[in-house]
Amino acid sequence: MPLLKMDASGDRAKVLGSPLAQPILLLAVWCALIAPSVRVWFGMPFALTPFEFDWFLGLHRDLPPAEQSRFVLSGRLFHAFLFLLLGGLYVRWVADLAARGEESVPFRLVPAFLAVACAGLPWLSPDVFYGIGLGWLEAHYGVDPYLAPIASVKGFGRDPMFQNVFPGFFTLPATYGPIFQRVMAFTMGLSGGSITLALVLVKLVHLALHALATWAVFRLAPERHRRLAAFAYAINPLILFNVLTAGHNDHFMNAFVLLALVLHERRPFFWSGLALGAAASAKYMPILLVPLFFVHAWRREDSGGRRAGAVLESLGFVCALAAFHAMQPSSVTRLLDVAQSTSGVLRNSIYHVPGVLGLLTPATAGSWKLVLTGLFLALYAGLLLWMLRAKARPALSDACLATLVAYFVLANSSNHEWYITWLLGLCAVSLAWAPQRLGLALSALYMPLVIFTVRGPLPFVLSANVAVWLVLVGCSVPFLRDAVKTRLFTATQ
């Protein structure tokens, strides 16, 4: 199955205009999208957090309050329009490249997209500064961030490395795994206390991880369209904005999950387990994927070796998880906290539907969570049982994708836009059309409305969150329907 469907005659789609017209237009829209944030690099003070969810990032700060409100609204509308345009142009270009064939994929243009994305600064959620702050807390002050928060440092508010941390995070200990924390502590030690240099170093780390993830997509994708799959992943606007512009740390997980899939295909199961353990030592979601890896390894091997292969992979995962947490033993507490509870944040999720209807209250929240989580776990158990017993077995990447999509739609309370990047590599490497269609739809449609989901009148914010969740559902239902109809797309005997 090609990356994008062709018509029955196999004729290539007609591409309008010069081959360079589409990338130039796409880059122009990217430049317009990040233009207001670029000026902050050179502004004094270097302040972003007070202007979160403001596309202009405080350009209006000297205006009267009423004019400021109009300015913020116009910025949100610009954000929505430009992201819709960016997503539409991206999908159209990928479709045209698919029609032209593998030889037309212009990898030489990738650095231009990466550079423009890195030049922007986050206006949706500047969580990157929380990671910078935790790294600086350890590197400069010698404080273990898993044991004490930023607020434990006397006079922390005067340190420029902390001044863009969201105030609610000052009393919050480290929330991510030890791999992320070790990298942040090392890079912040190199920054010398310059917040600008610190952000540049973070972006360089994310560039390296993006290169690793793109290579893994190239290795995993079907040979007949692997160049296009890797290129489409490398310049994907949803990934570039969230990982390179906003600086979210999801590629610490994504790159190692994709690497684990590459190693799993080659059957060095212990090493694929190590890679999956590394992913879970950055962000903990890959723990959910371990049973899928185990069952897939169990079913794939011959009767004499399948037990050893599956057990070795699980052993590699446990060894990596234990080794990385041993590097910073205090991080084990955070791992145990995650095992016992989930985030209380509500964002773009199914929970907003009863919220709009007035059915979600502090008294009923626990019941909603129990029912929705139970439904997801029942579906997950059914998937594992089917994988274990069916004569046909699905591709592991498709099984992982179906699991995450069902989790986002049914059970997750906070579908942050950067979480959607978890899906896109899995979409890109599938043999089937349905996952590829899901990835393209999410890349084009998920980002525009996100800017309306925080800060505003409560009814409006709730409605915006429902709308974004409905976008997720609208993109996911055709994928899940086809997954059931075709037994996870790429089942093989």
Secondary structure, DSSP 4 states (H G I P E B T S, - for coil): --SS---TT-PPPPPPS-TTHHHHHHHHHHHHHHHHHHHHHT-SS---GGGTT-TTTTTTTTS-HHHHHHHHHHHHHHHHHHHHHHHHHHHHHHHHHHHH-GGG--GGGHHHHHHHHHH---SS--THHHHHHHHHHHHHH---TTTS-GGGSTTGGG-TTTTTS-GGGTT----S-HHHHHHHHHHHHHHTT-HHHHHHHHHHHHHHHHHHHHHHHHHHS-GGGHHHHHHHHHT-HHHIIIIIIS--TTHHHHHHHHHHHHHHHH--HHHHHHHHHHHHTTSSGGGGGHHHHHHHHHHHS-TTTHHHHHHHHHHHHHHHHHHHHHTSTTHHHHHHHHHH------BSSTTHHHHHTT---TTTHHHHHHHHHHHHHHHHHHHHHHHHH-SSB--HHHHHHHHHHHHHHHT-SB--GGGGHHHHHHHHT-SSHHHHHHHHHHHHHSSTTGGGSSSS-HHHHHHHHHHHHHHHHHHHHHHHHHHHHTTSS--B-
